[in-house]
Amino acid sequence: MAIKTTTQTIIPQIEIDRLQFSNVIIKVSKEAPYKISFHATVNPYGVDANGKNIYNDDERVIKINDVDEFIRSRYGTDEFTVALSAMKKVQEGFGMLAQLYFEDVEFDSYIWWR
């Protein structure tokens, strides 16, 4: 149902320039060859003048069964190094989160187990 009224307010155009990740699932195999899989729901959004998140209806899904292989298949050597550096930061973030959450864990360093 819709009705026509006089203008109540004008909503300025919102730039959709951010992504919200939800339903994130990261799995790591426990045996060689080690693989990291990553699945997530991604919702693009922007922020209005009042600081409110405005989402569009373009929900997307990421499904990657082997993150390393995915990165290798998409990028050359230089880009691959940058992508691996970004993945290292993600893993370091998880290490710090574990340290904050568990009283008996002290994050030391990132370990490359390939």
N, C-alpha and C positions, 0 to 999 in steps of 0.2 A: 504494500500500500504506500502511496506517496501523495503528498499534498503540496500545493504551492503556497508559499508565504512571502511576505516582504523580507528583505535581507535582515537576518538576525546578527550575523557576524561574518567576517571574511577570513577564511583560513589561508594564510600565505602558502606559497609553494614550498614544499619540504624537499630538500635534497636527500635522496636515499643514498647514504655514503658509509654505512656501517653494516656489520654482520653480527647477528647473535647466533651462537652455537648452542644447541640443546640436544638432549638424547645422545650424548657423546659416548661411544664405546670404543675403547682401545684394548686390543688383545695382543699379547706377545707370546709366541710359541716358546716352550720350555726346552726344546731340543733343536739341535742344528738340523737343517739350515734355519736359523732364527728369522722369524718374520714378524713384523708389526702390522696389524690391520687397524684401520681407522674408519669408523662409521659415525655420521652425525647428521642432524637436521640443521639447516642454515636458514635463518630468516633475515633478509635485508631490511634495514630500517634507517630512519633519519630522526633528527631531534628538532622539535619546533622551538619557537622563540621562548616558550615557557619551560623548556627543558624536558618536555614530555616526549617519550619515544613514540614515533609514528611508524607502524609496520605497513608494508605493502603485502599483497597476497601472493607474492612470488616465493613460496617456501620451496627450498631445494634440499636434496639429499646427497651426501657424499658417501660413497662406498668404495674403499680402497682395501684390497685384500693383502697387499704387500707394499708398504710405504716406500721402502728403498727401491724396489723395482719400478714403482710408479714414477718416482723422481728421476731415476736413470733413463727411463723411456721417454721422458719429456724434455730433458735439458742436456746441454753440452757440459763439458767438464767444469767451466767456471760457475755456471748456474747451479750445477750439482753440488759444488762445494758450499755455495751460499745457502742452498736448501738444507744441506746436512747441518750447517751451523745453526740454522733456525730450529731444526729438530733437536739439536743438543740443548738449546735454550728451553724448549718445552720440557725435556726430560729433567733438566736442572730445576725447573719450576716445580715439577712433581716431587723431586727430592726434598726441596725446601718445605713443601706442603706436608710431606710425610714427617719431617723433623718437627714441624709445629704441632702436628696432630698426635703423634706417638711420643710418649715421654722417654722411651728407650732408644730412639733413633737419632743419630747425628749425621746430617748430610755432609759428605766429604767432597766428592767430585763426580763428574760424569764419567761413565765407563763405556767405551766403545767395544762391543762384544762380537763384532763380525770376524 
